[in-house]
Amino acid sequence: MESIQKGARKSSQGGRSLGRTVLAALVLLVAAWLLLHFVVHFVVLLASVVVVVVAIIGLVWALRVLL
């Protein structure tokens, strides 16, 4: 009988607590939010570089045509 009670205590203590689950969910949300912002900013950086390169190529082409 005593071993059954010890097993019941271990299983109730070994389960996830609500606070720990909520904390894990918050950490996951914050990490996903930061990752999303990093990816968005990286894509914007790449697009900006492409726009600048295309503008320089256009400028060189226009100068060659006009001069």
Backbone as JSON Lines, residues from 0, in Angstrom:
{"i":0,"aa":"M","n":[0.83,-1.19,0.0],"ca":[0.0,0.0,0.0],"c":[0.87,1.25,0.0]}
{"i":1,"aa":"E","n":[1.94,1.21,0.73],"ca":[2.82,2.38,0.82],"c":[3.49,2.67,-0.52]}
{"i":2,"aa":"S","n":[3.85,1.65,-1.28],"ca":[4.49,1.87,-2.58],"c":[3.52,2.48,-3.57]}
{"i":3,"aa":"I","n":[2.25,2.16,-3.46],"ca":[1.24,2.75,-4.35],"c":[1.11,4.25,-4.06]}
{"i":4,"aa":"Q","n":[1.12,4.6,-2.78],"ca":[1.02,6.01,-2.43],"c":[2.25,6.79,-2.89]}
{"i":5,"aa":"K","n":[3.44,6.21,-2.8],"ca":[4.65,6.87,-3.27],"c":[4.59,7.08,-4.77]}
{"i":6,"aa":"G","n":[4.1,6.09,-5.5],"ca":[3.97,6.21,-6.95],"c":[2.99,7.29,-7.33]}
{"i":7,"aa":"A","n":[1.92,7.42,-6.58],"ca":[0.92,8.45,-6.86],"c":[1.5,9.83,-6.61]}
{"i":8,"aa":"R","n":[2.3,9.96,-5.56],"ca":[2.93,11.25,-5.27],"c":[3.94,11.63,-6.35]}
{"i":9,"aa":"K","n":[4.71,10.66,-6.81],"ca":[5.7,10.95,-7.85],"c":[5.04,11.38,-9.14]}
{"i":10,"aa":"S","n":[3.94,10.74,-9.52],"ca":[3.29,11.1,-10.77],"c":[2.64,12.48,-10.69]}
{"i":11,"aa":"S","n":[2.12,12.85,-9.52],"ca":[1.51,14.17,-9.4],"c":[2.57,15.26,-9.36]}
{"i":12,"aa":"Q","n":[3.72,14.98,-8.8],"ca":[4.8,15.97,-8.75],"c":[5.53,16.04,-10.08]}
{"i":13,"aa":"G","n":[5.57,14.97,-10.84],"ca":[6.3,14.93,-12.09],"c":[5.54,15.56,-13.25]}
{"i":14,"aa":"G","n":[4.27,15.86,-13.06],"ca":[3.49,16.45,-14.14],"c":[3.86,17.9,-14.37]}
{"i":15,"aa":"R","n":[3.4,18.45,-15.47],"ca":[3.67,19.85,-15.77],"c":[2.76,20.75,-14.94]}
{"i":16,"aa":"S","n":[3.34,21.8,-14.42],"ca":[2.53,22.77,-13.7],"c":[2.01,23.81,-14.69]}
{"i":17,"aa":"L","n":[0.93,24.45,-14.34],"ca":[0.32,25.45,-15.2],"c":[1.27,26.63,-15.41]}
{"i":18,"aa":"G","n":[1.92,27.06,-14.35],"ca":[2.85,28.2,-14.46],"c":[4.01,27.9,-15.38]}
{"i":19,"aa":"R","n":[4.53,26.69,-15.3],"ca":[5.66,26.31,-16.15],"c":[5.23,26.24,-17.62]}
{"i":20,"aa":"T","n":[4.03,25.75,-17.86],"ca":[3.51,25.67,-19.23],"c":[3.27,27.06,-19.8]}
{"i":21,"aa":"V","n":[2.72,27.95,-18.99],"ca":[2.49,29.33,-19.45],"c":[3.81,30.02,-19.72]}
{"i":22,"aa":"L","n":[4.81,29.83,-18.88],"ca":[6.12,30.42,-19.08],"c":[6.76,29.9,-20.38]}
{"i":23,"aa":"A","n":[6.65,28.61,-20.61],"ca":[7.19,28.03,-21.84],"c":[6.49,28.6,-23.07]}
{"i":24,"aa":"A","n":[5.18,28.78,-22.99],"ca":[4.44,29.36,-24.11],"c":[4.86,30.81,-24.35]}
{"i":25,"aa":"L","n":[5.07,31.57,-23.29],"ca":[5.51,32.96,-23.45],"c":[6.9,33.04,-24.05]}
{"i":26,"aa":"V","n":[7.8,32.17,-23.6],"ca":[9.15,32.14,-24.17],"c":[9.08,31.8,-25.65]}
{"i":27,"aa":"L","n":[8.26,30.82,-26.0],"ca":[8.1,30.43,-27.4],"c":[7.55,31.58,-28.24]}
{"i":28,"aa":"L","n":[6.55,32.3,-27.72],"ca":[5.98,33.43,-28.46],"c":[7.0,34.55,-28.66]}
{"i":29,"aa":"V","n":[7.76,34.87,-27.62],"ca":[8.76,35.93,-27.73],"c":[9.85,35.53,-28.72]}
{"i":30,"aa":"A","n":[10.3,34.29,-28.67],"ca":[11.33,33.82,-29.6],"c":[10.81,33.85,-31.04]}
{"i":31,"aa":"A","n":[9.58,33.44,-31.26],"ca":[9.0,33.45,-32.6],"c":[8.85,34.89,-33.1]}
{"i":32,"aa":"W","n":[8.45,35.8,-32.23],"ca":[8.29,37.2,-32.6],"c":[9.64,37.81,-32.99]}
{"i":33,"aa":"L","n":[10.68,37.54,-32.2],"ca":[12.01,38.05,-32.52],"c":[12.53,37.47,-33.83]}
{"i":34,"aa":"L","n":[12.32,36.19,-34.04],"ca":[12.77,35.55,-35.27],"c":[12.05,36.13,-36.47]}
{"i":35,"aa":"L","n":[10.75,36.35,-36.34],"ca":[9.98,36.93,-37.44],"c":[10.5,38.32,-37.78]}
{"i":36,"aa":"H","n":[10.76,39.13,-36.78],"ca":[11.28,40.47,-37.03],"c":[12.66,40.43,-37.66]}
{"i":37,"aa":"F","n":[13.49,39.5,-37.23],"ca":[14.82,39.36,-37.82],"c":[14.71,38.99,-39.3]}
{"i":38,"aa":"V","n":[13.84,38.05,-39.62],"ca":[13.66,37.62,-41.01],"c":[13.12,38.76,-41.85]}
{"i":39,"aa":"V","n":[12.13,39.49,-41.34],"ca":[11.55,40.6,-42.09],"c":[12.61,41.68,-42.36]}
{"i":40,"aa":"H","n":[13.39,42.02,-41.35],"ca":[14.42,43.04,-41.54],"c":[15.5,42.57,-42.5]}
{"i":41,"aa":"F","n":[15.82,41.3,-42.47],"ca":[16.82,40.75,-43.4],"c":[16.31,40.84,-44.83]}
{"i":42,"aa":"V","n":[15.04,40.51,-45.05],"ca":[14.46,40.59,-46.39],"c":[14.42,42.05,-46.87]}
{"i":43,"aa":"V","n":[14.08,42.97,-45.98],"ca":[14.07,44.39,-46.34],"c":[15.48,44.85,-46.7]}
{"i":44,"aa":"L","n":[16.48,44.4,-45.96],"ca":[17.87,44.74,-46.26],"c":[18.26,44.24,-47.65]}
{"i":45,"aa":"L","n":[17.93,43.0,-47.95],"ca":[18.25,42.45,-49.27],"c":[17.53,43.22,-50.38]}
{"i":46,"aa":"A","n":[16.27,43.54,-50.17],"ca":[15.51,44.29,-51.18],"c":[16.12,45.68,-51.38]}
{"i":47,"aa":"S","n":[16.57,46.31,-50.31],"ca":[17.19,47.63,-50.42],"c":[18.48,47.56,-51.23]}
{"i":48,"aa":"V","n":[19.28,46.54,-50.99],"ca":[20.52,46.37,-51.73],"c":[20.22,46.17,-53.22]}
{"i":49,"aa":"V","n":[19.21,45.36,-53.52],"ca":[18.83,45.12,-54.92],"c":[18.38,46.42,-55.57]}
{"i":50,"aa":"V","n":[17.59,47.22,-54.87],"ca":[17.11,48.49,-55.42],"c":[18.28,49.43,-55.7]}
{"i":51,"aa":"V","n":[19.24,49.51,-54.79],"ca":[20.39,50.39,-54.99],"c":[21.22,49.91,-56.19]}
{"i":52,"aa":"V","n":[21.45,48.62,-56.3],"ca":[22.22,48.09,-57.43],"c":[21.5,48.37,-58.75]}
{"i":53,"aa":"V","n":[20.2,48.15,-58.79],"ca":[19.43,48.42,-60.02],"c":[19.47,49.91,-60.35]}
{"i":54,"aa":"A","n":[19.41,50.78,-59.35],"ca":[19.47,52.22,-59.59],"c":[20.84,52.62,-60.15]}
{"i":55,"aa":"I","n":[21.89,52.05,-59.64],"ca":[23.24,52.35,-60.15],"c":[23.38,51.87,-61.59]}
{"i":56,"aa":"I","n":[22.89,50.67,-61.87],"ca":[22.94,50.15,-63.24],"c":[22.13,51.04,-64.17]}
{"i":57,"aa":"G","n":[20.97,51.48,-63.73],"ca":[20.16,52.39,-64.54],"c":[20.84,53.71,-64.78]}
{"i":58,"aa":"L","n":[21.5,54.23,-63.76],"ca":[22.23,55.49,-63.9],"c":[23.36,55.37,-64.91]}
{"i":59,"aa":"V","n":[24.13,54.29,-64.81],"ca":[25.23,54.06,-65.75],"c":[24.68,53.91,-67.17]}
{"i":60,"aa":"W","n":[23.61,53.17,-67.34],"ca":[23.02,52.98,-68.66],"c":[22.55,54.32,-69.25]}
{"i":61,"aa":"A","n":[21.86,55.11,-68.41],"ca":[21.35,56.39,-68.89],"c":[22.48,57.34,-69.28]}
{"i":62,"aa":"L","n":[23.55,57.36,-68.5],"ca":[24.69,58.22,-68.82],"c":[25.36,57.77,-70.11]}
{"i":63,"aa":"R","n":[25.45,56.47,-70.33],"ca":[26.06,55.96,-71.58],"c":[25.2,56.31,-72.8]}
{"i":64,"aa":"V","n":[23.88,56.29,-72.62],"ca":[22.99,56.6,-73.74],"c":[23.06,58.1,-74.06]}
{"i":65,"aa":"L","n":[23.07,58.92,-73.02],"ca":[23.02,60.37,-73.22],"c":[24.36,60.95,-73.62]}
{"i":66,"aa":"L","n":[25.45,60.39,-73.19],"ca":[26.77,60.98,-73.46],"c":[27.47,60.32,-74.6]}
